[in-house]
Amino acid sequence: MSNSMDRLLQENLEKRRLQHLYRSRVRVDSGCSEQLSINDKLVHNFCSNDYLGLADNAVIADAFKKGIDQYGTGSGASHLINGHSKAHCDLEQQLAEFTGRPRALLFSTGYMANIGVIGALVGRSDAVLEDHLNHASLLDGGLLSRAKFQRYKHRDCIDLDKKLGASKGARKLVVTDGVFSMDGDLAPLADLADVAQKNDAWLMVDDAHGFGVLGDTGAGIVEEFNLGMQEVPVLMGTLGKAFGTYGAFVAGSEALIETLIQFSRSYIYTTAPPPAVAVATSASLELVKKDHWRRDKLNQLIARFRAGAEQIGLRLMTSNTPIQPVLMESDTQVLEANKKLLENGFMVGAIRPPTVPEGTGRLRITLSANHSEQQVDALLDALDRC
C-alpha cells in the first residue's frame, strides 16, 4: 500500500514540476527584516508582509520577553478551558477600541479566523457569495460552511447584486478581501456595503493586508472608506503582517463575538496563542497608532517604486498598496526572473497558479517602511537588468 501511495503521489509531484508550478522552501538564517541571511549571503527582502517594519522592532521584542517572564511560553489550553489570559483580554479590548467596535476576539491564525467565522454565521439553508480573487482561507471557509457557495466577478458589484437578488438563502453573507493579497488592489467597499444592505445581506471583510497600513490611524480599509459597523458588521484583521507579531482577530458587535465564542469550531477547539504574543502585540498596536511616519514613508516608497517601474517599462498591476505585482509572460519567466534577482541579492515572491489564475504569473514585490530609497532604486536596477 505504501509503495502504491508513494508512486501515485510522486507522479503528481513530477507533473507539477514539469508545469513549472513546483513550490520550494528557502531556509532563512536570520529574523525578518529588510535584509535576510540565506545560504551565508545577505539579500534584500522584498517579499515579506512586514509592511511597517515591526517584525524586528526592539520595543516589541522587549514586550515579548516580559510576557514570557510573566506567562511562560505557552497558554496550555484553549480559550474556553484555561488558556484565556489577562493579556488576551487586554489585547481584545484594545483592538475593539482601535477598530471602533464593541468587542474583538483573538484567533490563532487568519486562516482559522476566516474558516471559523463563516462556518459560525451560515449553514446549509444559507448563501455565501465571495469575490472571485478572495484568499484561499475565505474560499475554503465558504465551501466548508455547507452554505450555497457562489463567486462573483472580481470587484464587480453589478454581478454581486444580480447573484444576491436571485439567491434563496435564509441568511446571505458577502465576503471579500479588503486588499487583495496577490493583486494589491482594494475592494470597492462602499459599493459592496450598499449592495449588501439593499439585498439584506451581511458583509464580512478580511483586512489582513490593510490593517495597520490603510486609514489615518492604520485601522485599515474600513477607516480608509470612512465606514462603520452598520456597513461592515464583520471585520477580520491579522497581526502577523503590518503588526509584526502573530495571530488574527475579528471585531464586531456583542452578539457577533458571543456567537463566535459559542459556535466557531476553529476558535473553540484549538489551543489559545501564547499570552506573551498578546503582550507583544499590545506594544505593537501602540507603535502603529503613534508612528505615523511609518505609513508616510511606506507611501513614499510605493510612489517611488511605481514611478521607477514605469520608466523601465515593467508591467505593473493597479495597486497603491505595499503589494506591487510585476506581471510576467509565462511561469517559466517568473521562475527565471526570480532566480536572477536572488543571484543579484534580491528576494521577491514568484507567484504562479493555482495561487493566481492561469496566465497571470507574477513577481510579487512587497515594500516595507524599513526599506530605504536606495534599496528600492537598487531593486529597480536589478529588475531592469533581468
C-alpha positions in Angstrom: 0.0 0.0 0.0 2.8 2.4 0.9 4.7 1.8 -2.3 1.5 2.3 -4.3 0.7 5.5 -2.5 4.2 6.9 -2.9 4.2 6.1 -6.6 0.9 7.9 -7.3 2.0 10.9 -5.2 5.3 11.1 -7.0 3.6 11.1 -10.3 1.6 14.2 -9.3 4.7 15.9 -7.9 6.6 15.3 -11.1 3.6 16.7 -13.1 3.7 19.9 -11.1 7.4 20.2 -11.6 7.1 19.9 -15.4 4.4 22.6 -15.3 6.9 25.0 -13.6 4.5 25.1 -10.6 6.6 23.3 -8.0 7.0 25.2 -4.8 10.3 25.1 -2.8 11.1 26.5 0.6 14.1 28.7 1.2 15.8 28.4 4.5 16.3 31.8 6.1 19.0 32.0 8.8 18.0 35.4 10.2 15.0 37.2 11.6 12.5 39.1 9.4 14.0 42.4 8.4 14.8 44.4 5.3 17.7 42.1 4.8 17.8 38.3 5.1 20.6 35.8 5.5 20.2 33.0 3.0 23.0 30.4 2.4 25.5 32.7 4.2 24.6 35.6 1.9 22.7 38.8 2.7 19.8 39.6 0.4 17.4 42.5 0.3 14.0 41.3 1.4 11.2 42.4 -0.9 8.8 39.5 -0.3 7.6 39.7 3.3 4.3 41.2 4.6 6.1 43.2 7.3 4.8 46.4 5.8 5.5 48.7 8.8 8.9 47.1 9.6 7.8 46.0 13.0 8.8 42.3 12.9 12.3 43.0 14.4 11.3 46.0 16.5 13.2 46.2 19.8 10.3 47.6 21.8 8.0 44.8 20.7 10.8 42.2 21.3 11.2 43.6 24.9 7.5 43.3 25.5 7.6 39.7 24.2 10.4 38.9 26.7 8.5 40.5 29.6 5.4 38.5 28.5 7.4 35.3 28.6 8.7 36.2 32.1 5.2 36.7 33.3 3.2 34.0 31.5 5.8 31.5 30.2 5.9 30.2 26.6 2.6 28.5 26.1 -1.1 29.0 27.0 -1.7 25.4 28.0 -5.2 25.0 26.7 -8.0 26.5 24.6 -9.5 29.9 25.4 -12.6 28.1 26.8 -10.6 25.9 29.2 -7.9 27.9 31.0 -5.9 29.4 28.1 -7.6 32.8 28.1 -5.2 35.1 30.0 -5.4 38.7 31.1 -3.0 39.5 28.3 -5.6 38.2 25.8 -8.4 40.1 27.4 -6.4 43.3 27.4 -5.5 43.0 23.7 -9.0 42.2 22.7 -10.2 45.3 24.4 -7.5 47.4 22.8 -8.3 46.0 19.3 -12.0 46.7 19.8 -11.3 50.3 20.8 -8.8 50.7 17.9 -11.4 49.5 15.3 -14.3 51.4 16.9 -16.3 48.3 17.7 -17.8 47.0 21.0 -15.7 43.8 21.1 -12.9 41.8 19.4 -12.0 38.2 19.5 -8.5 36.7 19.1 -7.9 33.7 16.8 -4.6 31.8 16.4 -4.3 32.5 12.6 -6.1 34.4 9.9 -6.9 31.1 8.2 -8.6 29.8 11.3 -10.5 33.0 11.8 -11.9 33.0 8.3 -13.0 29.4 8.4 -14.4 29.8 11.9 -16.4 33.0 11.2 -18.0 31.9 8.0 -18.9 28.5 9.5 -20.5 30.1 12.5 -22.6 32.5 10.6 -24.0 30.5 7.7 -25.0 26.9 7.1 -27.0 24.6 4.7 -30.0 26.8 4.2 -27.9 30.0 3.7 -25.9 31.6 1.0 -22.3 32.9 0.9 -21.0 35.0 -2.0 -17.3 35.7 -2.4 -15.1 37.8 -4.7 -13.5 35.6 -7.4 -10.0 36.5 -6.2 -10.6 36.0 -2.4 -7.8 34.4 -0.4 -7.9 30.6 -0.2 -8.9 30.7 3.5 -12.0 32.7 2.6 -12.9 30.3 -0.2 -12.3 27.3 2.0 -14.4 28.8 4.7 -17.3 29.3 2.3 -17.1 25.8 0.9 -16.8 24.2 4.4 -19.8 26.1 5.7 -22.1 24.0 3.5 -24.0 27.1 2.5 -24.8 27.7 -1.1 -21.4 29.0 -2.3 -21.0 31.4 -5.3 -18.2 33.6 -6.5 -18.9 37.0 -8.1 -16.6 38.6 -10.6 -13.7 40.4 -9.1 -14.7 43.8 -7.6 -18.0 43.6 -9.7 -20.9 44.9 -7.7 -23.3 44.5 -10.5 -22.6 40.8 -10.7 -22.9 40.6 -6.9 -26.2 42.4 -6.9 -27.6 40.0 -9.6 -26.5 36.9 -7.7 -27.8 38.2 -4.4 -31.1 39.1 -5.9 -31.5 35.6 -7.2 -30.4 33.9 -4.0 -32.9 31.9 -1.9 -30.7 31.7 1.1 -32.2 32.4 4.5 -29.1 34.2 5.5 -26.8 35.9 2.9 -23.2 36.6 3.7 -21.0 38.6 1.3 -17.3 38.0 1.9 -14.3 40.0 0.4 -10.7 40.7 1.0 -10.0 44.3 1.8 -6.7 44.4 0.0 -6.3 41.5 -2.4 -3.1 39.8 -1.5 -1.8 38.9 -4.9 -3.0 42.0 -6.9 -2.7 44.7 -4.2 -6.0 46.4 -5.3 -8.8 47.4 -2.9 -12.3 46.1 -2.7 -14.9 48.7 -3.6 -16.1 48.6 0.0 -18.6 51.4 0.0 -20.4 50.0 -3.1 -20.3 46.5 -1.7 -21.9 47.7 1.5 -24.7 49.4 -0.4 -25.4 46.2 -2.4 -25.3 44.0 0.7 -27.7 46.3 2.5 -30.0 46.5 -0.5 -30.3 42.7 -0.5 -30.5 42.2 3.3 -27.1 40.6 3.3 -24.2 40.7 5.8 -20.8 42.0 4.7 -17.5 40.4 6.0 -14.2 42.0 5.2 -10.8 40.3 5.6 -8.4 43.2 6.1 -5.3 41.2 6.5 -3.2 43.4 4.2 -4.9 46.7 5.0 -4.8 46.6 8.8 -2.0 48.8 10.0 -1.4 50.2 6.6 -4.6 52.0 5.4 -6.5 54.7 7.1 -5.3 57.8 9.0 -4.6 55.8 12.2 -3.8 52.5 10.5 -7.2 51.0 11.4 -7.5 49.6 7.8 -9.8 49.7 4.8 -12.9 50.4 6.8 -11.3 53.6 8.2 -10.0 54.4 4.7 -13.5 54.4 3.3 -15.0 56.0 6.5 -17.4 53.2 7.1 -18.7 51.8 10.3 -20.1 48.6 11.8 -23.5 49.2 10.2 -22.0 48.9 6.7 -19.3 46.3 7.6 -20.6 44.2 10.5 -17.8 41.6 10.3 -14.2 42.8 10.3 -11.2 40.4 10.4 -7.6 41.5 10.7 -4.3 39.7 11.1 -1.4 40.5 13.4 1.4 38.7 11.6 1.8 41.2 8.8 1.9 45.0 9.4 1.8 44.4 13.2 4.9 42.2 13.1 3.7 39.6 15.6 1.3 36.7 15.1 -2.4 35.7 15.1 -5.7 37.3 14.0 -8.8 38.8 15.4 -12.5 39.5 14.5 -14.2 42.7 15.6 -17.9 43.5 15.7 -21.0 43.6 17.9 -21.5 41.9 21.2 -23.9 39.4 19.5 -21.3 38.6 16.8 -18.5 37.9 19.2 -20.6 35.8 21.6 -21.8 33.8 18.6 -18.2 33.1 17.6 -17.3 32.0 21.1 -20.3 29.6 21.1 -20.2 28.3 17.5 -16.8 28.9 15.8 -15.2 25.5 15.8 -11.7 26.8 14.9 -11.9 29.0 18.0 -13.4 26.5 20.4 -11.2 23.5 19.5 -7.7 24.9 19.4 -5.1 26.0 21.9 -5.0 29.7 22.6 -2.0 31.7 21.3 0.8 32.2 23.9 -0.1 35.1 26.2 3.4 36.6 25.6 2.4 37.1 21.9 -0.6 39.1 23.1 1.7 41.2 25.3 4.0 41.9 22.3 1.0 42.7 20.1 -0.3 45.3 22.6 3.1 47.0 22.3 2.9 46.8 18.5 -0.5 48.4 18.5 0.8 51.4 20.4 3.6 51.8 17.8 1.1 51.5 14.9 -1.0 54.3 16.5 1.9 56.5 17.4 4.4 56.1 14.5 2.5 57.9 11.7 5.9 58.2 9.9 5.9 54.5 9.1 2.8 54.8 6.9 4.1 58.1 5.4 7.4 56.6 4.5 5.8 53.5 3.1 3.5 55.5 0.8 6.6 57.5 -0.4 8.4 54.3 -1.3 5.3 52.9 -3.1 5.2 56.0 -5.2 8.9 55.9 -5.9 8.8 52.2 -7.0 5.8 52.7 -9.3 7.4 55.8 -10.9 10.7 53.9 -11.5 8.9 50.8 -12.7 7.0 52.8 -15.3 10.3 54.4 -16.6 11.8 51.0 -17.3 8.6 49.5 -18.8 7.6 47.0 -16.2 4.0 45.6 -16.4 2.6 46.6 -13.0 -0.9 46.0 -11.8 -3.1 48.8 -10.4 -2.1 49.0 -6.8 -1.3 51.8 -4.4 -0.6 49.4 -1.5 2.7 47.8 -0.5 1.9 44.9 -2.7 3.3 45.6 -6.2 2.9 42.7 -8.6 5.0 42.7 -11.8 3.3 40.6 -14.5 5.4 38.1 -16.5 4.8 36.5 -19.9 5.0 32.9 -18.6 5.5 30.8 -15.4 9.0 29.9 -16.8 9.8 33.6 -17.0 8.6 34.1 -13.4 11.0 31.5 -12.1 13.9 32.7 -14.2 13.5 36.3 -13.1 13.1 35.2 -9.5 16.3 33.2 -9.7 18.3 36.0 -11.4 17.1 38.5 -8.8 18.1 36.2 -5.9 21.6 35.8 -7.5 21.8 39.6 -7.6 20.8 39.9 -3.9 17.1 40.5 -4.1 14.4 38.1 -2.8 10.9 38.5 -4.2 7.9 36.3 -4.5 7.5 34.0 -7.5 3.7 33.6 -7.8 2.1 31.1 -10.2 -1.1 29.1 -10.5 -3.0 27.9 -8.6 -2.4 30.9 -6.3 -3.3 33.2 -9.2 -5.3 32.5 -12.3 -3.7 30.8 -15.3 -1.7 33.2 -17.4 -1.2 35.8 -14.7 2.1 34.6 -13.1 3.9 37.5 -11.5 6.7 38.7 -9.3 5.0 39.7 -6.0 7.1 42.6 -4.7 6.3 44.0 -1.3 7.6 47.1 0.3 8.3 47.9 4.0 8.8 51.1 5.9 12.2 49.7 6.8 13.4 49.8 3.2 15.5 52.8 2.1 15.1 54.7 -1.1 18.5 53.4 -2.2 17.2 49.8 -1.7 14.2 50.5 -3.9 16.3 52.1 -6.6 18.7 49.1 -6.5 15.8 46.7 -6.9 14.6 48.7 -9.9 18.0 48.5 -11.5 18.1 44.7 -10.9 14.6 44.3 -12.4 15.8 46.3 -15.4 18.8 44.0 -15.9 16.6 40.9 -15.6 
